[in-house]
Amino acid sequence: AGMGSSAMGATKFRNRIKPLNLGITVTNTSVDNVPADADVVVCQYILQDRAVKSAPQARLVAIGNFLQDPNLDTFYAELEGRANGTSASAPAVEPEVKESEGSPARIQGSISRL
């Protein structure tokens, strides 16, 4: 996977959270150039060390597939709970590590304290 899958994943997640009206901005960027104001970085497992180095302030959501992944679903459930006024987080899902690369989706907004 390359930049295309991460860009599609960012668009899909942006559209998925839009109805929640949380004021969250979802963008796609290089793992080595995550902006300092990013609250959350979604990236593939193989890139997580680079993402932490690039954005140490951000929460990391590591995934195997930008288009469909249980960790992304868990993160969405947290956002959905926030939108509905509940703070209960969905249970963590132990991911399967995939050996593929791509750029992280950078998610910013008032979500860093989930």
C-alpha atoms as a printed R data frame, in Angstrom:
    type eleno elety resid chain resno       x      y      z
1   ATOM     1    CA   ALA     A     1   0.000  0.000  0.000
2   ATOM     2    CA   GLY     A     2   1.177  3.496 -0.714
3   ATOM     3    CA   MET     A     3  -0.064  7.070 -0.552
4   ATOM     4    CA   GLY     A     4  -3.248  6.106 -2.417
5   ATOM     5    CA   SER     A     5  -4.628  3.800  0.263
6   ATOM     6    CA   SER     A     6  -3.912  6.255  3.073
7   ATOM     7    CA   ALA     A     7  -5.547  9.099  1.128
8   ATOM     8    CA   MET     A     8  -8.611  6.922  0.502
9   ATOM     9    CA   GLY     A     9  -8.621  5.888  4.156
10  ATOM    10    CA   ALA     A    10  -8.473  9.513  5.333
11  ATOM    11    CA   THR     A    11 -11.361 10.415  3.028
12  ATOM    12    CA   LYS     A    12 -13.402  7.428  4.166
13  ATOM    13    CA   PHE     A    13 -12.806  8.208  7.866
14  ATOM    14    CA   ARG     A    14 -13.503 11.937  7.306
15  ATOM    15    CA   ASN     A    15 -16.841 11.053  5.726
16  ATOM    16    CA   ARG     A    16 -17.590  8.517  8.455
17  ATOM    17    CA   ILE     A    17 -17.118 11.005 11.302
18  ATOM    18    CA   LYS     A    18 -18.699 14.025  9.576
19  ATOM    19    CA   PRO     A    19 -22.228 13.260 10.896
20  ATOM    20    CA   LEU     A    20 -20.842 13.250 14.458
21  ATOM    21    CA   ASN     A    21 -20.304 17.036 14.216
22  ATOM    22    CA   LEU     A    22 -17.228 17.046 16.445
23  ATOM    23    CA   GLY     A    23 -15.278 19.665 14.481
24  ATOM    24    CA   ILE     A    24 -12.497 17.218 13.679
25  ATOM    25    CA   THR     A    25 -10.207 17.768 10.713
26  ATOM    26    CA   VAL     A    26  -8.836 14.650  8.991
27  ATOM    27    CA   THR     A    27  -5.886 15.066  6.633
28  ATOM    28    CA   ASN     A    28  -3.329 12.856  4.930
29  ATOM    29    CA   THR     A    29   0.394 13.544  5.235
30  ATOM    30    CA   SER     A    30   3.796 11.883  5.094
31  ATOM    31    CA   VAL     A    31   4.746  9.955  8.233
32  ATOM    32    CA   ASP     A    32   7.908 12.019  8.519
33  ATOM    33    CA   ASN     A    33   6.077 15.367  8.280
34  ATOM    34    CA   VAL     A    34   3.174 15.120 10.719
35  ATOM    35    CA   PRO     A    35   2.296 18.672 11.812
36  ATOM    36    CA   ALA     A    36   2.976 19.631 15.415
37  ATOM    37    CA   ASP     A    37  -0.712 20.379 16.029
38  ATOM    38    CA   ALA     A    38  -1.901 16.835 15.231
39  ATOM    39    CA   ASP     A    39  -3.774 15.271 18.146
40  ATOM    40    CA   VAL     A    40  -4.053 11.778 16.671
41  ATOM    41    CA   VAL     A    41  -2.006  9.949 14.057
42  ATOM    42    CA   VAL     A    42  -3.434  6.894 12.329
43  ATOM    43    CA   CYS     A    43  -0.726  4.881 10.604
44  ATOM    44    CA   GLN     A    44   0.174  1.357  9.646
45  ATOM    45    CA   TYR     A    45   2.044 -0.750 12.186
46  ATOM    46    CA   ILE     A    46   5.271 -0.751 10.237
47  ATOM    47    CA   LEU     A    47   5.366  3.075 10.410
48  ATOM    48    CA   GLN     A    48   4.466  3.553 14.061
49  ATOM    49    CA   ASP     A    49   8.037  4.208 15.280
50  ATOM    50    CA   ARG     A    50   8.484  6.902 12.648
51  ATOM    51    CA   ALA     A    51   5.070  8.397 13.487
52  ATOM    52    CA   VAL     A    52   5.942  8.643 17.192
53  ATOM    53    CA   LYS     A    53   9.231 10.327 16.314
54  ATOM    54    CA   SER     A    54   7.494 12.740 13.943
55  ATOM    55    CA   ALA     A    55   4.576 13.536 16.282
56  ATOM    56    CA   PRO     A    56   5.433 12.659 19.892
57  ATOM    57    CA   GLN     A    57   2.528 14.795 21.148
58  ATOM    58    CA   ALA     A    58  -0.093 12.817 19.230
59  ATOM    59    CA   ARG     A    59  -2.052  9.759 20.209
60  ATOM    60    CA   LEU     A    60  -1.139  6.881 17.910
61  ATOM    61    CA   VAL     A    61  -3.725  4.563 16.400
62  ATOM    62    CA   ALA     A    62  -1.812  1.787 14.633
63  ATOM    63    CA   ILE     A    63  -3.678 -0.170 11.986
64  ATOM    64    CA   GLY     A    64  -3.102 -2.800  9.339
65  ATOM    65    CA   ASN     A    65  -5.478 -1.490  6.682
66  ATOM    66    CA   PHE     A    66  -6.595  2.115  6.132
67  ATOM    67    CA   LEU     A    67  -9.880  1.094  4.567
68  ATOM    68    CA   GLN     A    68 -11.047 -1.391  7.190
69  ATOM    69    CA   ASP     A    69  -9.403 -2.132 10.528
70  ATOM    70    CA   PRO     A    70 -10.701 -3.058 13.999
71  ATOM    71    CA   ASN     A    71  -8.505 -0.427 15.705
72  ATOM    72    CA   LEU     A    72  -9.969  2.270 13.473
73  ATOM    73    CA   ASP     A    73 -13.451  0.971 14.325
74  ATOM    74    CA   THR     A    74 -12.577  1.178 18.034
75  ATOM    75    CA   PHE     A    75 -11.356  4.745 17.605
76  ATOM    76    CA   TYR     A    76 -14.547  5.630 15.724
77  ATOM    77    CA   ALA     A    77 -16.628  4.129 18.558
78  ATOM    78    CA   GLU     A    78 -14.800  6.433 21.015
79  ATOM    79    CA   LEU     A    79 -15.603  9.447 18.849
80  ATOM    80    CA   GLU     A    80 -19.195  8.313 18.461
81  ATOM    81    CA   GLY     A    81 -19.473  7.951 22.242
82  ATOM    82    CA   ARG     A    82 -18.156 11.476 22.665
83  ATOM    83    CA   ALA     A    83 -20.688 12.784 20.146
84  ATOM    84    CA   ASN     A    84 -23.484 10.982 22.019
85  ATOM    85    CA   GLY     A    85 -22.317 12.293 25.377
86  ATOM    86    CA   THR     A    86 -20.909  9.038 26.688
87  ATOM    87    CA   SER     A    87 -17.240  8.636 27.507
88  ATOM    88    CA   ALA     A    88 -17.097  4.840 27.552
89  ATOM    89    CA   SER     A    89 -14.441  3.566 25.206
90  ATOM    90    CA   ALA     A    90 -14.885  0.498 23.086
91  ATOM    91    CA   PRO     A    91 -12.683 -2.404 24.181
92  ATOM    92    CA   ALA     A    92  -9.203 -2.512 22.706
93  ATOM    93    CA   VAL     A    93  -8.691 -4.880 19.824
94  ATOM    94    CA   GLU     A    94  -5.407 -6.739 19.545
95  ATOM    95    CA   PRO     A    95  -4.310 -6.078 15.964
96  ATOM    96    CA   GLU     A    96  -2.644 -8.341 13.489
97  ATOM    97    CA   VAL     A    97   0.595 -6.834 12.204
98  ATOM    98    CA   LYS     A    98   0.756 -6.363  8.449
99  ATOM    99    CA   GLU     A    99   3.985 -5.679  6.569
100 ATOM   100    CA   SER     A   100   2.850 -2.884  4.305
101 ATOM   101    CA   GLU     A   101   3.582  0.827  4.129
102 ATOM   102    CA   GLY     A   102   1.633  4.009  3.553
103 ATOM   103    CA   SER     A   103   1.322  7.559  4.789
104 ATOM   104    CA   PRO     A   104  -0.512  8.219  8.021
105 ATOM   105    CA   ALA     A   105  -3.828  9.959  8.195
106 ATOM   106    CA   ARG     A   106  -3.429 12.923 10.505
107 ATOM   107    CA   ILE     A   107  -6.493 13.669 12.579
108 ATOM   108    CA   GLN     A   108  -6.725 16.928 14.440
109 ATOM   109    CA   GLY     A   109  -9.405 18.494 16.562
110 ATOM   110    CA   SER     A   110 -10.495 18.487 20.158
111 ATOM   111    CA   ILE     A   111 -10.059 14.744 20.583
112 ATOM   112    CA   SER     A   112  -6.704 14.366 22.287
113 ATOM   113    CA   ARG     A   113  -8.205 13.665 25.704
114 ATOM   114    CA   LEU     A   114 -10.273 10.605 24.809
